[in-house]
């Protein structure tokens, strides 16, 4: 990360008192290894294919069938449910080992299309050279499309609500698209961004279009690879984990 951004981050992240046990440097390294192992497992489970394996031509050919599945409320993606279950079980083990609040601060860098996940210790938060030592993980993201007037809003937020199996409302057709459906653009998980105690209608979430990652293409939300957001979901805590969005 750029030096100027590091200094900005410190001003936003430093809080006089942290009411949880911060990880040691060795624990952060161990956690990073566990994240990599689980990420590899999700890849072996073909997580991205489960949520994104379709072509536009196939969608158009079977469009009415896909809609009927939603209308009849008989759609169920068993493989997507398995992925959700694996994520929840992994999270239970990780939290039992490292604590309930593991990633307490997330930085979203719009210019780099990157997310940085931190476990900040009070004494180290005072020094810019100590921040990267507290990094738990980093992951590529997609951000808002400024040219469409839907750029990602900068500033400080908190993860107000975690949604394990997000559905999405298709307003034009008055349909609720269930978790795991090809039309559901939230992917595996949704982390609502709140400010001043209210939902901003923006979120960190998965995606059904992995080609979007690394681009300025969303309507303002932060899109993650499905495997990354399912991991992040298990490491953060509602109304405790801070999200800072910077340029």
C-alpha atoms as a printed R data frame, in Angstrom:
    type eleno elety resid chain resno       x       y       z
1   ATOM     1    CA   UNK     A     1   0.000   0.000   0.000
2   ATOM     2    CA   UNK     A     2   1.098   3.544  -0.641
3   ATOM     3    CA   UNK     A     3   2.826   5.341   2.263
4   ATOM     4    CA   UNK     A     4   0.360   8.233   2.211
5   ATOM     5    CA   UNK     A     5  -2.514   5.799   2.477
6   ATOM     6    CA   UNK     A     6  -0.847   4.018   5.402
7   ATOM     7    CA   UNK     A     7  -0.765   7.243   7.395
8   ATOM     8    CA   UNK     A     8  -4.413   7.920   6.557
9   ATOM     9    CA   UNK     A     9  -5.347   4.410   7.634
10  ATOM    10    CA   UNK     A    10  -3.665   4.825  11.015
11  ATOM    11    CA   UNK     A    11  -5.720   7.920  11.795
12  ATOM    12    CA   UNK     A    12  -8.923   6.027  11.041
13  ATOM    13    CA   UNK     A    13  -8.078   2.722  12.642
14  ATOM    14    CA   UNK     A    14  -6.564   3.797  15.921
15  ATOM    15    CA   UNK     A    15  -9.037   3.419  18.757
16  ATOM    16    CA   UNK     A    16  -7.886   4.080  22.361
17  ATOM    17    CA   UNK     A    17  -9.250   0.781  23.687
18  ATOM    18    CA   UNK     A    18  -9.721  -2.618  22.048
19  ATOM    19    CA   UNK     A    19 -11.822  -5.048  24.035
20  ATOM    20    CA   UNK     A    20 -10.499  -8.286  22.587
21  ATOM    21    CA   UNK     A    21  -7.309 -10.289  22.530
22  ATOM    22    CA   UNK     A    22  -5.135  -9.381  19.568
23  ATOM    23    CA   UNK     A    23  -3.189 -12.065  17.781
24  ATOM    24    CA   UNK     A    24   0.555 -12.423  18.031
25  ATOM    25    CA   UNK     A    25   2.673 -12.179  14.896
26  ATOM    26    CA   UNK     A    26   3.077 -15.947  14.901
27  ATOM    27    CA   UNK     A    27  -0.672 -16.467  15.234
28  ATOM    28    CA   UNK     A    28  -1.274 -14.169  12.256
29  ATOM    29    CA   UNK     A    29   1.132 -16.282  10.189
30  ATOM    30    CA   UNK     A    30  -0.621 -19.457  11.327
31  ATOM    31    CA   UNK     A    31  -4.010 -17.964  10.481
32  ATOM    32    CA   UNK     A    32  -2.805 -16.966   7.031
33  ATOM    33    CA   UNK     A    33  -1.723 -20.550   6.415
34  ATOM    34    CA   UNK     A    34  -5.133 -21.827   7.533
35  ATOM    35    CA   UNK     A    35  -6.849 -19.372   5.203
36  ATOM    36    CA   UNK     A    36  -4.720 -20.536   2.286
37  ATOM    37    CA   UNK     A    37  -5.504 -24.181   3.058
38  ATOM    38    CA   UNK     A    38  -9.235 -23.545   3.192
39  ATOM    39    CA   UNK     A    39  -9.118 -21.397   0.053
40  ATOM    40    CA   UNK     A    40  -7.437 -24.301  -1.737
41  ATOM    41    CA   UNK     A    41 -10.131 -26.657  -0.449
42  ATOM    42    CA   UNK     A    42 -12.850 -24.377  -1.809
43  ATOM    43    CA   UNK     A    43 -11.098 -24.338  -5.162
44  ATOM    44    CA   UNK     A    44 -11.011 -28.154  -5.127
45  ATOM    45    CA   UNK     A    45 -14.768 -28.038  -4.480
46  ATOM    46    CA   UNK     A    46 -15.062 -25.924  -7.662
47  ATOM    47    CA   UNK     A    47 -16.717 -23.115  -5.733
48  ATOM    48    CA   UNK     A    48 -16.579 -20.604  -8.565
49  ATOM    49    CA   UNK     A    49 -18.117 -23.042 -11.051
50  ATOM    50    CA   UNK     A    50 -20.971 -23.802  -8.659
51  ATOM    51    CA   UNK     A    51 -22.000 -20.149  -8.565
52  ATOM    52    CA   UNK     A    52 -20.916 -18.931 -12.012
53  ATOM    53    CA   UNK     A    53 -20.774 -21.830 -14.483
54  ATOM    54    CA   UNK     A    54 -23.074 -20.630 -17.227
55  ATOM    55    CA   UNK     A    55 -22.842 -18.843 -20.564
56  ATOM    56    CA   UNK     A    56 -25.042 -15.938 -21.593
57  ATOM    57    CA   UNK     A    57 -26.287 -18.001 -24.523
58  ATOM    58    CA   UNK     A    58 -27.423 -20.782 -22.174
59  ATOM    59    CA   UNK     A    59 -29.221 -18.293 -19.962
60  ATOM    60    CA   UNK     A    60 -31.119 -16.837 -22.901
61  ATOM    61    CA   UNK     A    61 -32.046 -20.271 -24.228
62  ATOM    62    CA   UNK     A    62 -33.453 -21.421 -20.877
63  ATOM    63    CA   UNK     A    63 -34.499 -18.041 -19.493
64  ATOM    64    CA   UNK     A    64 -38.153 -18.958 -18.952
65  ATOM    65    CA   UNK     A    65 -37.175 -22.204 -17.193
66  ATOM    66    CA   UNK     A    66 -34.886 -20.340 -14.813
67  ATOM    67    CA   UNK     A    67 -37.650 -17.857 -14.020
68  ATOM    68    CA   UNK     A    68 -40.157 -20.647 -13.457
69  ATOM    69    CA   UNK     A    69 -37.842 -22.261 -10.901
70  ATOM    70    CA   UNK     A    70 -37.884 -19.018  -8.933
71  ATOM    71    CA   UNK     A    71 -41.632 -18.480  -9.259
72  ATOM    72    CA   UNK     A    72 -42.403 -22.022  -8.118
73  ATOM    73    CA   UNK     A    73 -39.981 -21.644  -5.178
74  ATOM    74    CA   UNK     A    74 -38.650 -25.125  -5.828
75  ATOM    75    CA   UNK     A    75 -35.072 -24.120  -6.661
76  ATOM    76    CA   UNK     A    76 -32.328 -25.580  -4.492
77  ATOM    77    CA   UNK     A    77 -28.606 -25.600  -5.211
78  ATOM    78    CA   UNK     A    78 -27.321 -28.552  -3.181
79  ATOM    79    CA   UNK     A    79 -23.680 -27.864  -4.077
80  ATOM    80    CA   UNK     A    80 -24.021 -24.237  -2.970
81  ATOM    81    CA   UNK     A    81 -25.505 -25.431   0.328
82  ATOM    82    CA   UNK     A    82 -22.487 -27.708   0.796
83  ATOM    83    CA   UNK     A    83 -20.120 -24.778   0.251
84  ATOM    84    CA   UNK     A    84 -22.042 -22.761   2.845
85  ATOM    85    CA   UNK     A    85 -21.844 -25.641   5.309
86  ATOM    86    CA   UNK     A    86 -18.084 -26.052   4.788
87  ATOM    87    CA   UNK     A    87 -17.554 -22.338   5.392
88  ATOM    88    CA   UNK     A    88 -19.585 -22.379   8.611
89  ATOM    89    CA   UNK     A    89 -17.739 -25.417   9.981
90  ATOM    90    CA   UNK     A    90 -14.347 -23.917   9.122
91  ATOM    91    CA   UNK     A    91 -15.363 -20.687  10.840
92  ATOM    92    CA   UNK     A    92 -16.308 -22.522  14.044
93  ATOM    93    CA   UNK     A    93 -12.872 -24.133  14.214
94  ATOM    94    CA   UNK     A    94 -11.007 -20.916  13.402
95  ATOM    95    CA   UNK     A    95 -12.904 -18.831  15.968
96  ATOM    96    CA   UNK     A    96 -12.418 -21.465  18.647
97  ATOM    97    CA   UNK     A    97  -8.696 -21.198  17.993
98  ATOM    98    CA   UNK     A    98  -8.195 -17.469  17.364
99  ATOM    99    CA   UNK     A    99 -11.222 -15.729  18.920
100 ATOM   100    CA   UNK     A   100 -14.590 -14.307  17.887
101 ATOM   101    CA   UNK     A   101 -13.228 -11.070  16.441
102 ATOM   102    CA   UNK     A   102 -10.305 -11.880  14.161
103 ATOM   103    CA   UNK     A   103 -10.454  -9.277  11.393
104 ATOM   104    CA   UNK     A   104 -11.383  -6.060  13.157
105 ATOM   105    CA   UNK     A   105 -10.447  -3.648  10.365
106 ATOM   106    CA   UNK     A   106 -10.727  -3.881   6.578
107 ATOM   107    CA   UNK     A   107  -9.240  -1.409   4.121
108 ATOM   108    CA   UNK     A   108 -10.714  -1.200   0.618
109 ATOM   109    CA   UNK     A   109  -8.328   0.575  -1.774
110 ATOM   110    CA   UNK     A   110 -10.392   1.707  -4.773
111 ATOM   111    CA   UNK     A   111  -7.402   2.636  -6.941
112 ATOM   112    CA   UNK     A   112  -5.806  -0.794  -6.464
113 ATOM   113    CA   UNK     A   113  -9.086  -2.763  -6.409
114 ATOM   114    CA   UNK     A   114  -7.735  -4.489  -3.300
115 ATOM   115    CA   UNK     A   115  -8.970  -5.344   0.171
116 ATOM   116    CA   UNK     A   116  -6.632  -5.615   3.169
117 ATOM   117    CA   UNK     A   117  -7.766  -7.467   6.307
118 ATOM   118    CA   UNK     A   118  -6.197  -6.473   9.640
119 ATOM   119    CA   UNK     A   119  -5.973  -7.510  13.255
120 ATOM   120    CA   UNK     A   120  -4.794  -4.236  14.819
121 ATOM   121    CA   UNK     A   121  -3.006  -4.164  18.141
122 ATOM   122    CA   UNK     A   122  -3.321  -0.953  20.135
123 ATOM   123    CA   UNK     A   123   0.386  -0.264  20.607
124 ATOM   124    CA   UNK     A   124   1.278  -1.040  16.984
125 ATOM   125    CA   UNK     A   125  -1.628   0.971  15.566
126 ATOM   126    CA   UNK     A   126   0.280   4.124  16.484
127 ATOM   127    CA   UNK     A   127   3.042   3.454  13.961
128 ATOM   128    CA   UNK     A   128   2.591   3.220  10.201
129 ATOM   129    CA   UNK     A   129   5.421   0.696   9.893
130 ATOM   130    CA   UNK     A   130   3.545  -1.726  12.115
131 ATOM   131    CA   UNK     A   131   0.315  -1.915  10.150
132 ATOM   132    CA   UNK     A   132   1.344  -4.376   7.441
133 ATOM   133    CA   UNK     A   133   2.681  -6.715  10.140
134 ATOM   134    CA   UNK     A   134  -0.899  -6.926  11.394
135 ATOM   135    CA   UNK     A   135  -2.321  -7.887   7.989
136 ATOM   136    CA   UNK     A   136  -4.240 -11.152   8.152
137 ATOM   137    CA   UNK     A   137  -4.908 -11.423   4.426
138 ATOM   138    CA   UNK     A   138  -5.509  -9.425   1.258
139 ATOM   139    CA   UNK     A   139  -7.813 -10.099  -1.676
140 ATOM   140    CA   UNK     A   140  -8.656  -8.571  -5.040
141 ATOM   141    CA   UNK     A   141 -12.093  -6.958  -5.363
142 ATOM   142    CA   UNK     A   142 -14.344  -5.153  -7.830
143 ATOM   143    CA   UNK     A   143 -15.552  -1.639  -7.009
144 ATOM   144    CA   UNK     A   144 -18.081   0.902  -8.273
145 ATOM   145    CA   UNK     A   145 -18.215   2.227 -11.797
146 ATOM   146    CA   UNK     A   146 -17.591   5.972 -11.574
147 ATOM   147    CA   UNK     A   147 -18.389   6.485 -15.264
148 ATOM   148    CA   UNK     A   148 -21.931   5.263 -14.609
149 ATOM   149    CA   UNK     A   149 -22.208   7.577 -11.619
150 ATOM   150    CA   UNK     A   150 -22.176   4.587  -9.262
151 ATOM   151    CA   UNK     A   151 -18.712   4.856  -7.757
152 ATOM   152    CA   UNK     A   152 -17.980   3.243  -4.416
153 ATOM   153    CA   UNK     A   153 -18.527   5.689  -1.556
154 ATOM   154    CA   UNK     A   154 -15.409   6.435   0.469
155 ATOM   155    CA   UNK     A   155 -15.197   6.780   4.223
156 ATOM   156    CA   UNK     A   156 -15.647   4.688   7.331
157 ATOM   157    CA   UNK     A   157 -18.302   2.017   7.846
158 ATOM   158    CA   UNK     A   158 -18.998  -0.943  10.104
159 ATOM   159    CA   UNK     A   159 -20.205  -4.399   9.146
160 ATOM   160    CA   UNK     A   160 -23.682  -4.087  10.626
161 ATOM   161    CA   UNK     A   161 -25.153  -7.407   9.528
162 ATOM   162    CA   UNK     A   162 -23.796 -10.678   8.145
163 ATOM   163    CA   UNK     A   163 -26.015 -12.615   5.731
164 ATOM   164    CA   UNK     A   164 -25.029 -16.272   5.408
165 ATOM   165    CA   UNK     A   165 -27.206 -17.230   2.428
166 ATOM   166    CA   UNK     A   166 -28.172 -13.965   0.737
167 ATOM   167    CA   UNK     A   167 -31.134 -13.751  -1.613
168 ATOM   168    CA   UNK     A   168 -31.791 -10.742  -3.822
169 ATOM   169    CA   UNK     A   169 -34.931  -8.914  -4.907
170 ATOM   170    CA   UNK     A   170 -35.435  -8.571  -8.662
171 ATOM   171    CA   UNK     A   171 -37.600  -5.466  -8.503
172 ATOM   172    CA   UNK     A   172 -38.643  -5.351 -12.163
173 ATOM   173    CA   UNK     A   173 -40.186  -8.817 -11.942
174 ATOM   174    CA   UNK     A   174 -41.065  -8.706  -8.238
175 ATOM   175    CA   UNK     A   175 -39.136 -11.919  -7.630
176 ATOM   176    CA   UNK     A   176 -36.848 -12.938  -4.781
177 ATOM   177    CA   UNK     A   177 -33.902 -14.814  -6.236
178 ATOM   178    CA   UNK     A   178 -32.694 -17.516  -3.826
179 ATOM   179    CA   UNK     A   179 -29.176 -18.258  -2.630
180 ATOM   180    CA   UNK     A   180 -27.112 -20.179  -5.149
181 ATOM   181    CA   UNK     A   181 -29.242 -19.308  -8.179
182 ATOM   182    CA   UNK     A   182 -27.446 -18.230 -11.343
183 ATOM   183    CA   UNK     A   183 -29.282 -14.899 -11.285
184 ATOM   184    CA   UNK     A   184 -28.249 -14.133  -7.699
185 ATOM   185    CA   UNK     A   185 -25.437 -11.573  -7.959
186 ATOM   186    CA   UNK     A   186 -24.594 -11.708  -4.224
187 ATOM   187    CA   UNK     A   187 -22.762 -15.030  -4.492
188 ATOM   188    CA   UNK     A   188 -21.833 -16.911  -1.325
189 ATOM   189    CA   UNK     A   189 -22.074 -14.241   1.391
190 ATOM   190    CA   UNK     A   190 -23.138 -10.668   2.066
191 ATOM   191    CA   UNK     A   191 -21.684  -8.251   4.626
192 ATOM   192    CA   UNK     A   192 -23.815  -5.124   4.974
193 ATOM   193    CA   UNK     A   193 -22.022  -1.791   5.324
194 ATOM   194    CA   UNK     A   194 -23.631   0.407   7.984
195 ATOM   195    CA   UNK     A   195 -23.008   4.001   8.979
196 ATOM   196    CA   UNK     A   196 -24.484   5.786  12.021
197 ATOM   197    CA   UNK     A   197 -26.432   2.648  12.914
198 ATOM   198    CA   UNK     A   198 -28.183   2.353   9.551
199 ATOM   199    CA   UNK     A   199 -27.726   0.145   6.493
200 ATOM   200    CA   UNK     A   200 -26.275   2.174   3.595
201 ATOM   201    CA   UNK     A   201 -27.644  -0.248   0.947
202 ATOM   202    CA   UNK     A   202 -24.017  -1.061   0.047
203 ATOM   203    CA   UNK     A   203 -22.227  -4.261   0.993
204 ATOM   204    CA   UNK     A   204 -19.227  -6.503   0.586
205 ATOM   205    CA   UNK     A   205 -20.466  -9.631  -1.185
206 ATOM   206    CA   UNK     A   206 -19.628 -12.448  -3.562
207 ATOM   207    CA   UNK     A   207 -20.415 -12.432  -7.264
208 ATOM   208    CA   UNK     A   208 -21.819 -14.582 -10.043
209 ATOM   209    CA   UNK     A   209 -19.400 -12.941 -12.491
210 ATOM   210    CA   UNK     A   210 -15.801 -13.559 -11.507
211 ATOM   211    CA   UNK     A   211 -14.536 -11.681 -14.591
212 ATOM   212    CA   UNK     A   212 -15.629  -8.488 -12.800
213 ATOM   213    CA   UNK     A   213 -12.994  -8.813 -10.068
214 ATOM   214    CA   UNK     A   214 -10.260  -6.210 -10.424
215 ATOM   215    CA   UNK     A   215 -12.496  -3.774 -12.302
216 ATOM   216    CA   UNK     A   216 -14.557  -0.641 -11.661
217 ATOM   217    CA   UNK     A   217 -17.801  -2.288 -12.650
218 ATOM   218    CA   UNK     A   218 -20.240  -2.598  -9.734
219 ATOM   219    CA   UNK     A   219 -23.108  -0.326  -8.739
220 ATOM   220    CA   UNK     A   220 -21.170   0.776  -5.659
221 ATOM   221    CA   UNK     A   221 -20.807  -2.447  -3.669
222 ATOM   222    CA   UNK     A   222 -17.515  -4.247  -3.052
223 ATOM   223    CA   UNK     A   223 -17.468  -7.570  -4.913
224 ATOM   224    CA   UNK     A   224 -15.205 -10.426  -3.817
225 ATOM   225    CA   UNK     A   225 -14.354 -13.798  -5.254
226 ATOM   226    CA   UNK     A   226 -16.829 -16.182  -3.625
227 ATOM   227    CA   UNK     A   227 -14.042 -18.100  -1.909
228 ATOM   228    CA   UNK     A   228 -12.654 -14.903  -0.370
229 ATOM   229    CA   UNK     A   229 -15.908 -13.502   0.975
230 ATOM   230    CA   UNK     A   230 -16.934 -16.838   2.486
231 ATOM   231    CA   UNK     A   231 -13.638 -16.801   4.408
232 ATOM   232    CA   UNK     A   232 -13.936 -13.142   5.404
233 ATOM   233    CA   UNK     A   233 -17.478 -13.750   6.674
234 ATOM   234    CA   UNK     A   234 -16.155 -16.157   9.310
235 ATOM   235    CA   UNK     A   235 -13.452 -13.759  10.548
236 ATOM   236    CA   UNK     A   236 -15.486 -10.588  11.157
237 ATOM   237    CA   UNK     A   237 -18.000  -9.634  13.834
238 ATOM   238    CA   UNK     A   238 -21.216  -7.686  13.417
239 ATOM   239    CA   UNK     A   239 -21.071  -4.059  14.612
240 ATOM   240    CA   UNK     A   240 -17.406  -4.492  15.566
241 ATOM   241    CA   UNK     A   241 -15.465  -4.879  12.326
242 ATOM   242    CA   UNK     A   242 -14.635  -1.551  10.719
243 ATOM   243    CA   UNK     A   243 -14.435  -1.017   6.949
244 ATOM   244    CA   UNK     A   244 -12.483   1.976   5.620
245 ATOM   245    CA   UNK     A   245 -12.739   2.776   1.912
246 ATOM   246    CA   UNK     A   246 -10.000   4.962   0.429
247 ATOM   247    CA   UNK     A   247  -8.671   5.996  -2.990
